[in-house]
Amino acid sequence: MTRLPDPSAHRLFEAHPRSFEAYRYVYPVLSRRSRGISIGVNLNRDKQCNFDCVYCQVDRSEPGQTQSLGADRLADELDRAIELATSGRLFESPPFQDVSVPLRRLNDIALSGDGEPTMHGDFPRAVEICAEARRRHTLDEVKLVLITNASTFHHDAVRRALGVLDANGGEIWAKLDAGTEEYYRSVNRSAVPFQRILDNLAEAARERPIIIQTLFTRMRGRRPSDDELAAYGQRLREIVAGGGRIKCVQIHTVARRPAKPWVAALGGDEIDAIGWRVRHATGLPVDVFHG
């Protein structure tokens, strides 16, 4: 079980604004799951996503900004953010001045943001720019992370981009929030078939080890049922049985206020119990993160 190191870190973990100074794409954050600083890359300023998760914090009542990728600007922002983090200057001013010394490490460059990053038409170029920045700054120990719902992994351009990711210290953190079609529809509310997500996860895991990210919540006062949790464990076992490699399962709950008022965080004991159950049912490494 992962615990927060101190109250100040807890505040920073809760605040994940996808804006930083005058940057357009890049935003450094203290990441609970990275256990350090993550430099986020928000490709989805247009807020486009093919999931409509009940726990999402993105405010889609305000229109996003539709635009093509500014490649030079992204590269420049990455250079500046990396220099701030690696030189220590990031920790000289709020809010990062409160970060404890053990967490003052650059862990990754993460393609994430206000939607599904692989949906962006310039996603392959963005991966290349991130890989070039990693090489330029000799960040051999810094990962490139893709935080994704895996819905487009079957597209050729995305497959090629995942290959670039693999060759440059890449890691896929893929969402799986359900074990059944019905629960998937109620949580992720997507027109993408659940089987497409499962097939894409299985194929990706056969190509390289992946991390599964799962967020469980209380919806309208009800936590996931025992049957749903059993089905979820079975989906993980099926990926492994098909030759897939799951490096770790990250189980967490709501850490920031979701868009839907009837969605709430599970208690610490509840999320710990789910983590134990998944670990026992699958034999996989499981990290539990409290909200």
Sine and cosine of phi, psi and omega as CSV:
sin_phi,cos_phi,sin_psi,cos_psi,sin_omega,cos_omega
0.00,0.00,0.73,-0.69,0.01,-1.00
-1.00,-0.08,0.77,-0.64,0.00,-1.00
-0.89,-0.45,0.49,-0.87,0.01,-1.00
-0.95,0.31,0.67,-0.74,-0.11,-0.99
-0.95,0.31,-0.52,0.85,-0.03,-1.00
-0.27,-0.96,0.27,-0.96,-0.05,-1.00
-0.87,0.49,-0.61,0.79,-0.01,-1.00
-0.90,0.43,-0.64,0.77,0.06,-1.00
-0.89,0.45,-0.62,0.78,0.02,-1.00
-0.84,0.55,-0.69,0.72,0.02,-1.00
-0.89,0.47,-0.65,0.76,0.00,-1.00
-0.94,0.33,-0.59,0.81,0.06,-1.00
-0.88,0.47,-0.59,0.81,-0.04,-1.00
-0.96,0.29,-0.46,0.89,-0.07,-1.00
-0.98,-0.17,0.95,-0.32,0.03,-1.00
-0.84,-0.55,0.89,0.46,0.03,-1.00
-0.92,0.39,0.67,-0.74,0.00,-1.00
-1.00,-0.09,0.66,0.75,0.10,-0.99
-0.60,-0.80,0.54,-0.84,-0.01,-1.00
-0.47,-0.88,0.88,-0.47,-0.01,-1.00
0.75,0.66,-0.77,-0.64,-0.03,-1.00
-0.97,-0.23,0.33,0.94,-0.03,-1.00
-0.95,0.31,0.53,-0.85,0.03,-1.00
-1.00,-0.08,-0.65,0.76,-0.14,-0.99
-0.93,-0.37,-0.50,0.87,-0.25,-0.97
-0.97,-0.25,0.65,-0.76,0.00,-1.00
-0.50,-0.86,0.92,-0.38,0.08,-1.00
-0.97,0.25,0.63,-0.78,0.06,-1.00
-0.64,-0.77,0.38,-0.92,0.21,-0.98
-1.00,0.06,0.89,-0.46,-0.12,-0.99
-0.97,-0.26,0.80,-0.60,0.05,-1.00
-0.87,0.49,-0.73,0.69,-0.09,-1.00
-0.97,0.24,-0.43,0.90,0.07,-1.00
-0.99,0.11,-0.30,0.96,-0.06,-1.00
0.83,0.56,0.67,0.74,0.00,-1.00
0.13,-0.99,-0.38,-0.93,-0.02,-1.00
-1.00,0.04,0.74,-0.67,0.09,-1.00
-0.89,-0.45,0.75,-0.66,0.09,-1.00
-1.00,-0.10,0.96,-0.27,-0.03,-1.00
-0.99,0.17,0.53,-0.85,0.09,-1.00
-0.83,-0.56,0.93,-0.37,-0.05,-1.00
-0.99,-0.13,0.99,-0.14,0.05,-1.00
-0.99,0.15,-0.30,0.95,-0.17,-0.99
-0.97,-0.23,0.82,0.57,0.08,-1.00
-0.92,0.40,-0.28,0.96,0.08,-1.00
-0.99,0.13,-0.08,1.00,0.04,-1.00
0.90,0.44,0.40,0.92,0.00,-1.00
-0.98,0.19,0.75,-0.67,0.03,-1.00
-0.44,-0.90,0.58,-0.82,0.05,-1.00
-0.99,-0.10,0.12,0.99,0.21,-0.98
-0.92,-0.39,0.45,-0.89,0.08,-1.00
-0.74,-0.67,0.90,0.44,-0.15,-0.99
-0.90,0.44,0.66,-0.75,-0.06,-1.00
-0.91,0.41,-0.37,0.93,-0.04,-1.00
-0.99,-0.13,0.06,1.00,-0.07,-1.00
-0.89,0.46,0.62,-0.78,0.00,-1.00
-0.98,-0.18,-0.08,1.00,-0.04,-1.00
-0.95,0.32,0.78,-0.62,0.00,-1.00
-1.00,0.09,0.98,-0.20,0.00,-1.00
-1.00,-0.07,0.16,0.99,0.12,-0.99
-0.96,0.26,-0.39,0.92,0.09,-1.00
-0.98,-0.19,0.72,-0.69,-0.05,-1.00
-0.91,0.41,0.53,-0.85,0.07,-1.00
-1.00,0.09,-0.09,-1.00,-0.03,-1.00
-0.94,-0.35,0.94,-0.35,0.00,-1.00
-0.99,0.13,0.82,-0.57,-0.01,-1.00
-0.25,-0.97,0.42,-0.91,0.12,-0.99
-0.98,0.18,0.23,-0.97,-0.06,-1.00
-0.95,0.32,0.78,-0.63,0.16,-0.99
-1.00,0.02,1.00,0.00,-0.16,-0.99
-0.87,0.49,-0.71,0.71,-0.02,-1.00
-0.90,0.43,-0.63,0.78,0.00,-1.00
-0.92,0.39,-0.67,0.74,0.04,-1.00
-0.86,0.50,-0.71,0.70,0.00,-1.00
-0.88,0.48,-0.67,0.74,0.00,-1.00
-0.91,0.41,-0.68,0.73,0.01,-1.00
-0.90,0.43,-0.62,0.78,0.07,-1.00
-0.88,0.47,-0.71,0.71,0.01,-1.00
-0.85,0.53,-0.72,0.69,-0.05,-1.00
-0.93,0.38,-0.66,0.75,-0.01,-1.00
-0.93,0.38,-0.65,0.76,0.04,-1.00
-0.89,0.46,-0.68,0.73,0.00,-1.00
-0.90,0.44,-0.64,0.77,0.04,-1.00
-0.87,0.48,-0.70,0.71,-0.06,-1.00
-0.95,0.31,-0.69,0.72,-0.09,-1.00
-0.97,0.23,-0.45,0.89,0.02,-1.00
-0.99,0.14,-0.30,0.95,-0.06,-1.00
1.00,-0.03,-0.10,1.00,-0.03,-1.00
-0.92,0.38,-0.37,0.93,0.04,-1.00
-0.86,0.51,-0.49,0.87,-0.12,-0.99
-1.00,-0.07,0.23,0.97,-0.01,-1.00
-1.00,-0.05,-0.17,0.99,-0.07,-1.00
-0.62,-0.79,0.31,-0.95,-0.01,-1.00
-0.88,0.48,0.49,-0.87,-0.08,1.00
-1.00,0.03,-0.04,1.00,-0.16,-0.99
-0.98,0.21,-0.18,0.98,0.03,-1.00
-0.91,0.42,-0.31,0.95,0.00,-1.00
-1.00,0.02,-0.04,1.00,-0.01,-1.00
-0.94,0.33,0.77,-0.63,0.00,-1.00
-0.93,0.36,0.44,-0.90,-0.12,-0.99
-0.82,0.57,-0.69,0.73,-0.02,-1.00
-0.88,0.48,-0.38,0.93,-0.02,-1.00
-1.00,-0.10,0.02,1.00,-0.02,-1.00
-1.00,0.08,0.87,0.50,0.00,-1.00
-0.70,-0.71,0.65,-0.76,0.06,-1.00
-0.99,0.11,0.91,-0.41,-0.07,-1.00
-1.00,-0.09,-0.65,0.76,-0.11,-0.99
-0.35,-0.94,0.26,-0.96,0.24,-0.97
-0.93,-0.36,0.88,-0.48,-0.19,-0.98
-0.89,-0.46,0.86,-0.52,0.13,-0.99
-0.99,0.15,0.94,-0.33,-0.08,-1.00
-0.50,-0.86,-0.55,-0.83,0.13,-0.99
0.83,-0.56,-0.51,-0.86,-0.15,-0.99
-1.00,-0.03,0.34,0.94,0.01,-1.00
-0.08,-1.00,-0.27,-0.96,0.02,-1.00
-1.00,0.06,0.93,-0.38,-0.12,-0.99
-0.88,0.48,-0.54,0.84,-0.05,-1.00
-0.95,0.31,-0.17,0.99,0.05,-1.00
-0.98,0.20,-0.34,0.94,-0.04,-1.00
-0.92,0.38,0.71,-0.70,-0.04,-1.00
-0.87,0.49,-0.43,0.90,-0.01,-1.00
-0.97,-0.22,0.36,0.93,0.00,-1.00
-0.83,0.56,-0.71,0.70,0.01,-1.00
-0.86,0.52,-0.65,0.76,0.02,-1.00
-0.92,0.40,-0.61,0.79,0.01,-1.00
-0.89,0.45,-0.65,0.76,0.05,-1.00
-0.88,0.48,-0.68,0.73,0.01,-1.00
-0.89,0.46,-0.66,0.75,0.00,-1.00
-0.90,0.44,-0.66,0.75,0.04,-1.00
-0.91,0.42,-0.66,0.75,0.02,-1.00
-0.91,0.42,-0.64,0.77,0.04,-1.00
-0.89,0.45,-0.65,0.76,0.02,-1.00
-0.90,0.43,-0.65,0.76,0.03,-1.00
-0.87,0.49,-0.69,0.73,0.02,-1.00
-0.93,0.36,-0.67,0.74,-0.06,-1.00
-0.87,0.50,-0.59,0.81,-0.02,-1.00
-0.99,-0.14,0.14,0.99,0.03,-1.00
0.79,0.61,0.78,0.63,-0.04,-1.00
-0.99,-0.12,0.88,0.47,-0.09,-1.00
-0.89,0.46,-0.47,0.88,-0.03,-1.00
-1.00,-0.03,-0.04,1.00,-0.03,-1.00
-0.99,-0.12,0.79,-0.61,-0.04,-1.00
-1.00,0.10,0.43,-0.90,0.28,-0.96
-0.99,-0.16,0.86,-0.52,-0.08,-1.00
-0.91,-0.41,0.73,-0.68,0.15,-0.99
-0.95,-0.31,0.89,-0.46,0.06,-1.00
-0.98,-0.18,0.89,-0.45,-0.30,-0.95
-0.50,-0.87,0.35,-0.94,0.13,-0.99
-0.99,-0.12,0.06,1.00,0.11,-0.99
0.92,0.39,0.21,0.98,-0.12,-0.99
-0.95,0.30,-0.34,0.94,-0.09,-1.00
-0.90,-0.44,0.24,0.97,-0.07,-1.00
-0.88,0.48,-0.35,0.94,-0.02,-1.00
-0.99,0.14,-0.11,0.99,0.03,-1.00
-0.98,0.18,0.66,-0.75,-0.09,-1.00
-0.86,0.51,-0.69,0.72,-0.03,-1.00
-0.90,0.44,-0.61,0.79,0.03,-1.00
-0.94,0.34,-0.66,0.75,0.05,-1.00
-0.83,0.55,-0.70,0.71,0.00,-1.00
-0.90,0.44,-0.64,0.77,0.01,-1.00
-0.91,0.42,-0.59,0.81,0.05,-1.00
-0.91,0.43,-0.53,0.85,0.08,-1.00
-0.91,0.43,-0.64,0.77,0.08,-1.00
-0.89,0.45,-0.66,0.75,0.04,-1.00
-0.86,0.51,-0.73,0.69,-0.01,-1.00
-0.85,0.53,-0.62,0.78,-0.08,-1.00
-0.98,0.19,-0.06,1.00,-0.10,-1.00
-0.73,-0.69,0.74,0.68,0.06,-1.00
0.92,0.39,0.55,0.83,-0.10,-1.00
-0.99,0.12,0.40,-0.92,0.06,-1.00
-0.53,-0.85,0.71,-0.71,0.02,-1.00
-0.98,-0.19,0.81,-0.58,0.13,-0.99
-0.94,-0.35,0.98,-0.22,-0.17,-0.99
-0.95,-0.33,0.67,-0.74,-0.05,-1.00
-0.97,0.22,0.73,-0.69,0.22,-0.97
-0.55,-0.83,0.97,-0.25,-0.13,-0.99
-0.97,-0.26,0.09,1.00,-0.13,-0.99
-0.47,-0.88,0.30,-0.95,0.11,-0.99
-0.93,-0.36,-0.28,0.96,-0.03,-1.00
-0.79,-0.61,0.41,-0.91,0.04,-1.00
-0.84,0.54,-0.68,0.73,-0.06,-1.00
-0.88,0.48,-0.71,0.70,-0.03,-1.00
-0.94,0.33,-0.61,0.79,0.09,-1.00
-0.83,0.55,-0.71,0.71,0.01,-1.00
-0.90,0.44,-0.58,0.81,-0.06,-1.00
-0.98,0.20,-0.45,0.89,-0.04,-1.00
-0.99,-0.13,-0.79,0.62,-0.09,-1.00
-1.00,-0.03,-0.36,0.93,0.14,-0.99
0.74,0.68,0.82,0.57,-0.06,-1.00
-0.89,-0.46,0.50,-0.87,0.11,-0.99
-0.99,0.16,-0.19,0.98,0.05,-1.00
-0.94,0.34,0.80,-0.60,0.00,-1.00
-0.87,0.50,0.62,-0.79,0.02,-1.00
-0.86,0.52,-0.61,0.79,-0.01,-1.00
-0.90,0.44,-0.53,0.85,0.06,-1.00
-0.89,0.46,-0.68,0.74,0.03,-1.00
-0.88,0.47,-0.73,0.68,-0.02,-1.00
-0.89,0.45,-0.67,0.74,0.01,-1.00
-0.90,0.44,-0.68,0.74,0.00,-1.00
-0.91,0.42,-0.65,0.76,0.04,-1.00
-0.89,0.46,-0.69,0.72,-0.02,-1.00
-0.89,0.45,-0.69,0.72,0.00,-1.00
-0.91,0.40,-0.70,0.72,0.00,-1.00
-0.87,0.49,-0.65,0.76,-0.04,-1.00
-0.95,0.31,-0.38,0.93,0.10,-0.99
-0.96,0.26,-0.42,0.91,-0.03,-1.00
-1.00,0.09,-0.55,0.84,-0.02,-1.00
-0.31,-0.95,0.36,-0.93,0.09,-1.00
-0.90,0.43,0.67,-0.74,0.04,-1.00
-0.84,-0.55,0.31,-0.95,0.12,-0.99
-0.96,-0.29,0.75,-0.67,0.08,-1.00
-0.99,-0.11,0.79,-0.62,0.07,-1.00
-0.94,-0.34,0.78,-0.62,-0.02,-1.00
-0.73,-0.68,0.76,-0.65,0.05,-1.00
-0.91,-0.41,0.88,-0.47,0.07,-1.00
-0.96,-0.27,0.64,-0.77,-0.03,-1.00
-0.72,-0.70,0.10,-1.00,0.22,-0.98
-0.98,-0.19,0.86,-0.51,0.00,-1.00
-0.92,-0.39,0.85,-0.52,-0.04,-1.00
0.78,0.62,0.64,0.77,0.10,-1.00
1.00,0.09,0.01,1.00,-0.09,-1.00
-0.89,-0.46,0.74,-0.67,0.09,-1.00
-1.00,0.08,0.18,-0.98,0.05,-1.00
-0.85,0.53,0.66,-0.75,-0.04,-1.00
-0.96,0.30,0.28,-0.96,0.06,-1.00
-0.88,0.48,-0.63,0.78,0.01,-1.00
-0.90,0.44,-0.64,0.77,0.01,-1.00
-0.91,0.41,-0.67,0.74,0.02,-1.00
-0.91,0.41,-0.59,0.80,0.06,-1.00
-0.90,0.43,-0.67,0.74,0.03,-1.00
-0.91,0.42,-0.62,0.79,0.05,-1.00
-0.87,0.49,-0.73,0.68,0.05,-1.00
-0.86,0.51,-0.61,0.79,0.02,-1.00
-0.91,0.42,-0.62,0.79,0.04,-1.00
-0.89,0.46,-0.64,0.77,0.03,-1.00
-0.91,0.42,-0.68,0.73,0.00,-1.00
-0.89,0.45,-0.58,0.81,0.01,-1.00
-0.91,0.41,-0.62,0.78,0.04,-1.00
-0.88,0.48,-0.72,0.70,-0.01,-1.00
-0.92,0.39,-0.67,0.75,-0.01,-1.00
-0.89,0.45,-0.46,0.89,0.03,-1.00
-1.00,0.08,0.18,0.98,0.02,-1.00
1.00,-0.08,0.13,0.99,0.01,-1.00
-0.99,0.15,0.46,-0.89,0.02,-1.00
-0.90,-0.43,0.86,-0.51,0.06,-1.00
-0.94,-0.34,0.93,-0.36,-0.05,-1.00
-0.92,0.39,-0.62,0.79,-0.06,-1.00
-0.22,-0.97,0.46,-0.89,0.16,-0.99
-0.93,-0.37,0.85,-0.53,0.03,-1.00
-0.98,-0.20,0.89,-0.45,-0.01,-1.00
-0.93,-0.38,0.81,-0.58,-0.02,-1.00
-0.59,-0.81,0.02,-1.00,0.01,-1.00
-0.70,-0.71,-0.07,-1.00,-0.09,-1.00
-0.89,0.45,0.79,-0.62,0.05,-1.00
-0.95,-0.32,-0.40,0.92,0.00,-1.00
-0.77,-0.64,0.28,-0.96,-0.11,-0.99
-0.90,0.43,0.87,-0.50,0.02,-1.00
-0.98,0.20,0.19,-0.98,-0.02,-1.00
-0.94,0.35,-0.51,0.86,-0.07,-1.00
-0.99,-0.11,0.82,-0.57,-0.07,-1.00
-0.93,0.37,-0.28,0.96,-0.02,-1.00
-1.00,-0.04,0.18,0.98,0.07,-1.00
-0.95,-0.30,0.75,-0.66,-0.04,-1.00
-0.65,-0.76,0.32,-0.95,0.02,-1.00
-0.95,0.32,0.51,-0.86,0.20,-0.98
-0.98,0.21,0.43,-0.90,0.05,-1.00
-0.95,0.30,0.31,-0.95,-0.02,-1.00
-0.85,0.53,-0.68,0.73,0.01,-1.00
-0.91,0.42,-0.60,0.80,-0.01,-1.00
-0.92,0.39,-0.71,0.71,-0.05,-1.00
-0.95,0.31,-0.55,0.84,0.09,-1.00
-0.89,0.46,-0.67,0.75,-0.01,-1.00
-0.91,0.42,-0.62,0.78,0.04,-1.00
-0.91,0.41,-0.68,0.73,0.03,-1.00
-0.86,0.51,-0.69,0.72,0.02,-1.00
-0.89,0.46,-0.67,0.74,-0.04,-1.00
-0.90,0.44,-0.69,0.72,-0.01,-1.00
-0.91,0.41,-0.68,0.74,0.02,-1.00
-0.87,0.49,-0.69,0.72,-0.02,-1.00
-0.93,0.36,-0.61,0.79,-0.09,-1.00
-0.98,0.21,-0.46,0.89,-0.13,-0.99
-0.92,-0.40,-0.39,0.92,-0.10,-0.99
0.96,0.27,0.16,0.99,-0.02,-1.00
-1.00,0.03,0.45,-0.89,0.16,-0.99
-0.90,0.44,0.71,-0.70,-0.03,-1.00
-0.76,-0.65,0.80,-0.60,0.14,-0.99
-0.96,-0.29,0.75,-0.67,0.01,-1.00
-0.94,-0.35,0.74,-0.67,0.02,-1.00
-0.84,-0.54,0.84,-0.55,0.04,-1.00
-0.97,0.23,0.38,-0.92,0.02,-1.00
-0.96,0.27,0.00,0.00,0.00,0.00
